[in-house]
Amino acid sequence: MLLIFCAGLLLAQEPEKQDTIKLKDGFGSPDQVDNALKQNREPKQSVFDLGFLQGYFDWKDSLAKRTGFSYNIDYTGAYLWGSESLDNNDAGGGMVRFYSSWDLVNRGKSNSGAFIFKGSHRHKYGAISLQELGFELGYVGMELPPFNDDKFRLTNFYWRQRFLNDRISMVFGLLDATDYEDVYMLASPWNGFFNLAFSTGSQAMYLPNDAALGIAIGAYITDNLYAIANISDAGSMPTQPLETFKTFFTNNDYFKTIEIGWVSSKEKFYHDNIHLNFWHSDGSDVTASLPGWGFVYSATHYFGNKWLPFIRGGFARDGGTLLQKSLNAGTSFQNSQGGSQLGVAFGWGQPNETTFSEGLRDQYTLEIYYRLQLSTRMEITPDLQFLVHPALNPDASSIFMWGIRGRLVL
């Protein structure tokens, strides 16, 4: 009944002319700082807005125009409950983030350069963090994986430079792999799917921690064909970010990727995107991960400026991944740009035998969420999941989950 009600709200929204999201960083994910700042400034359908803060938002816009310095502060809180568990069956957590982009070279022009920063305070509400809940239920997978209990943590501290009339973009410094790896529109744990199976890497890709020292370069080979290459520290520690300089140059444990992709146009990088990403990890004693390699794939296409169906998945050989094989499909529906969004996905996954043990049963995951856009700066997202054959909980044939997430951007 809840889902039918949410779908009715979505369909009842007044259609309006819309365009696809114009990327500020042509290769970055929706959560890459430049892109997140741009999206949060765009008008959205509103149930109510924070009119009493308009003076503050005007001051921020004025600051960006005068100095090139743009920033956001946001807070996201979430809660999840599962019907079966090995121990704890619910978890909650929150995160406050500060992220900024300071255009210092060729501001407002092609081939610009900017300093990018993102830091956060991550905290749990109860006995366990949201990141741990999946394993507590006996499920091989993570729910809202960034929501741990690390307290203060660095994510980004890097320089972004564009070349050749913005056909090439390079970032170097302390990086977050999810900013440029396996990018697609619904990957964000802040406003997309809760389950990592439907996010970056489809749980079949090794993802180094945030604040990993490295370099990534993306280039448009033609107007439709692009390539992205990366090398970064495989054993970074975001709570001790300076240690990555030691581990990068001393341990020589690296995470390397190359991605080849096709887009219908640069403006539809999120929406009409087919790519194949090959990765290799040397493993790391810091993260207790084994060496390994694999690939992930993704195909999305935007229909009628409303529907965004996708097929995604991957294969891993060792590497400390959660799954060694995965295949997912789903869609989102958004009646108008900036309006509320309905997301549905179904996936199959085979647990990685070197990460866990041989003989674990395959898992199946269904997730449905509805992101209600309360205003340009506020959203709330109820979420339902059905987990079939949780691999680490043989006594449970299935687990039902429900959750909710709220976000405020200032």
N, C-alpha and C positions, 0 to 999 in steps of 0.2 A: 504493500500500500504506500509506503514511504517513497519507493522508487517511482511508482506511477504518479504520485503527487509532484515529485521533483521534475519528472519528464513533462508533466503538464505545465509547470511553471516555465520551463525552458521553451517549450513550443509556443507558449502564449506571449513570449517577448515580442515586442514590436520589431519587425525586420527593418534593417537600415542598410544603406550602402556601406560596404566595408572593403578594406584592402588587407592584404596580408601584412604581417608585421615586417617593417623595414629594419633590417639589422644595422646596428652601428658597427659591430665587429663582424665581418662577413663570414667567419668560420666558427664563432663561439656559440655556446649553448644558450638557452634562455636565461640561465643563471650566471653566465659570464657578466662581470660587473658592468661593462659598457651597455650591454643589452638589457640587463635588469633595470638599470637607471632609466633607460629610454622607455621601456614598457611601463614602468611605474608612473611616468609622467603623462602617458597617453590617457585620454578621457575614456571612461567606462560607463556602462549603464549603472545607475545608482538607485538604491532604495532610499538611502539617506546619505548625506555627505558631511564631512567635517568642516562646515563653513566657518566655524569660529577659529580655525587654524589657517585660513586662507592667507593671512598676513605673513605667516611663517613660510608657507609654500612660495609666495611671491618673492620673499627675501632669498630663498634658496635659488630660485630661477635667476634672480638678479646677480647673486654671487657667481653662478655658473657663467653668465654672460660676461661679467667683469673680469673674472680670474681664470676661467676654464676649470674650476674645481667644482665637481658635482658629487653629492653623497646622498645616501639614504641610511636611515635607522629603521630596522623592522623587528618585530617580535612575533614569533610563531609558537603556539602551544598545541599539543595533541594528546589524545588518549585513545587506547585500544584495549579491547577485552576479547578473550577467546573462550569458547565453550569447553575445551578440554586442555589439560596441561600436565606436564611432569612435575611442576612445582607452582610457580606464580602464573596466574592466568590473565593478569592485566598489567598495564604499564602506562605511564604518562611522562611527558617531558616538555621542556621549552627551550627556546634559543633566542637570544637577542644578538643581532648582527649590526655591525657598522661596515659599510663598504663605500669606496670612493674611487673616482677616476679624475686625475688631474692632467688635463691637456697642456703640455708644455712646449711642444714643437708643432709648428704649422697648425695652430688651433683654428678649427673651422674650415680647414682646407684638406686637400688630398695629402697623402703621405704624412699623416700626423703621428706624433709620438706622445704617449701618456704613461704616467705612473699609476699603477693599479694596486689597491689595498683592500683586503677584506679580513676582518677578525670577528670573533664571536665569543659568547659565554653560553655554554651548553650545560643543562642541568636536568636531572630527573625529578619527578614529582613524588614517586613512591619508592618501593623496595628495589625495583630494577628499572633500567632505562628502556626506552622503546626499541633501541638497537638490539637488545637482548631477548625481546619477547618471543620472536619466532622460535628460537632454540628452546626456550622455556616450555613452549607448547609441543615441542617435538618435531618441528618443521624445519627443514633445511632451507633457510632463507632469512632475510632481514626485512623488518618493517621500519620505514623511515630511518634508514641507517645513519644519517648525520646526527640524529637525536640521541646522543650518549650523555655521559656525566663527566666530560673532560674539563668542565669549568672553562677558563680562558684558553683560547686556542686560535692560532693563526691559520688562515686559509690561503690568502694571496698576498704576495709582496713582489711585484715584478714590473718590468718595463714592456710596453706594447708599442711596436713600431710597424707602420705600413709603408709599402714601397710600390713603385710602378703604377701610380694612379690607383692605389688601394687593391691591386690584383694580388699582392703578397702581403701577408700579415705574420709578424714574428713576435713571440713572447719569450722572455727569458728572465729567470729569477726563481722565486718560490711559487710553484704552480699547483693547481688543482686539476688533475687529469680529466675530471668530468666536465670541465669548461670547453674542451675541444675534442674529446674522444666520443665516438659513437653518438653524435648529437641527434636528438629528435625532440619534437615539440612537447611531449608529455612526460619527459624524464624527471622533471623537477620534483623533489620531495616536499617543496614548499607550496606548490599549487597543482601538481599532477598526481600520478598514482602513488599510493603508499608503499606497495610491495616492490622490493628491489628487482624482482623478476621482470617487471615492466619498465625498468629504468636503465641507466647506462650499463652496458655490458651484459644484460640479461642474466646475471649471476654466473656467467660462463667466461668471465674475463677478470684477470687480476687487476685490481685497482689500487695503486699506491696511496698512501695517506696524503692529505692536503699538505701544503707548504713543502713540496718536494722540489729540491733544486734541479732545474732542467731548462730545456729549450724546446719550443715547438714552432714549426713553420708551416703555414698553409698557403697554397697558391692556386689560382685559377689557371689551368693549362689552356683551356678554351673558355668561352662564355658559359659552358654547361658542365665541363669536366674539371674537377678539382682534386688536389692531393694534400694530405696533411702528414707530417712526419714529426716524431717526438723522441727524445731521450731524457730520462729523468731518474732521480734517485728512487730505488725500489724500497728503501727502508727509512723513510723520513718519519719524524715524530712531531706533529703539529703543536704539542704542548711544550716542546723544546726545539723550536725551529732552527736555532743556530747549529744544532747537531747535524743537520743535513749537509752542511759544508764538509764536516768531518767524514760522514759516511759516504758521500759522493766521491771524494777524492782518495779515501783510504780503503774502504770496503770494496769499491768497484762493483757494486751490485746495482744493475740498471734495469729500468723498465723501458722497452723500446716499442714503438708502433709505427705503422704506416697505413694510411687509409686512402682509398681511392673511391671517389663518389661522383654521381651525376645529379644535377639539379636542372629543373626546367628554366630557372633564371636565378640570379643572385638574390633577388628580392624574396624568392620562395625557398630559400635554403632550408628552413624548418619543414616546409609543407610538402614540396615535391622533391624528395631526396631518396636516392638509392645509393647505398655505400657498403663496402666490404672493408673491414678493419683487421689487419694481422698484428698480433702482439707477441712479445717474448719478454719474460721476466727471468732475471738471474737468481731470483729468490733473495731472501734476506733473513739474517739472524735476528734483526731488530723486530721484524713482523712475524717471525717464525713461519715463513712461507718457503715452499720448495721452488726450485727452478721449474719453468714450464712455458708452454706456448699455446697458441690457439687463434681462433678468428671469431668475429661477430659480424652479423649482417643486419641490415635494416632497409625496409622499403616503405615509404609513405607517399600518399597522394591526396591532394586537397580537392574535394568535390563540392561544387556549388558554393564555395566560401562558407561551408557549414560542417561538412563531414571530413574527418581525417582518419581513414582506416590505415592500419599498419600491419606488417608482418616482420617479426624480429626474432633473433635467436643467436646461438653460438655453439662452438665446440672448443673444449679445453683438454690439453694433455698435461696433467699435473698442475703446477703453478699455484696451488693453494686456493683455487676457486671453489665456490659452493657447489656448482653444477658442472658436469663434464659435457652435457648436451642439453640444449634448451630450444624450445620453439614456442613462440607467442604470437597471438593475433588479437586485434581489437580495433576500436574506433573511439573517437570523441565526436561530440555534436555540440556546436555552439552557434546559436541562431544569428548572432551578430557580434562583430568584433568588440571586445570589451564587456560582453555579456556573460551570463552564467554558463557553465560547461558541464556536460554529462560525459563520463568516460567509462568504457566497458572493455575488459580484456580477459582472455582465457589463455592459459599456458601449460605446457608440459615440461618437466625437468627431470634429469637423471643425476642423482648426487655423485660428486666426484669421489671415486674409490680411493684415491691417495689422500684426500683431505679427511675422509671419514673412514669407512670400511667397505669391503666388497659385499654385495648381496642386498644392499638397501633397495627398497621398492621405489619405483618411479612416483613422482608427485604430480598432482594436477591442481591448478590454482585459478579461481575465478574472482575477479574484483570489479566492483561497480562503485563509482564515486559521483557526487554531484557538488560542484563548486558554485556556491551562491555568491555572486558578486554584490555585496552590500553597497559598496561605493568604490570610487577610484582607489581608495586606500585600504579598504577592509573587505575580507572575504571569509567565508566559513564553509567547511567541506565535510559533510557526513560521508562515511565509507562503509561498505559491506564486502566481506570476503568469505569464500567457501574453499577450504583447503582439503583436498581429497588424498588419502593415503600419506599422511605426514610420515616421512621416512624414519624419523628418530622416535616415533611414538607408535609402535606396532599394535598397541591396544586400542587405538583410535582409528576408525575407518575414515572419519572426516572431522573437521573442526570448522565451526562457524565463528566469524569474527565481525565485530562492528567497532567503529571508531569515529572520531571527529577531530577536525583540525581547524584552527582559527589563525588568522594572520592580519597584522596591522602594520602599515608602512608609513613612516614619517620622514 
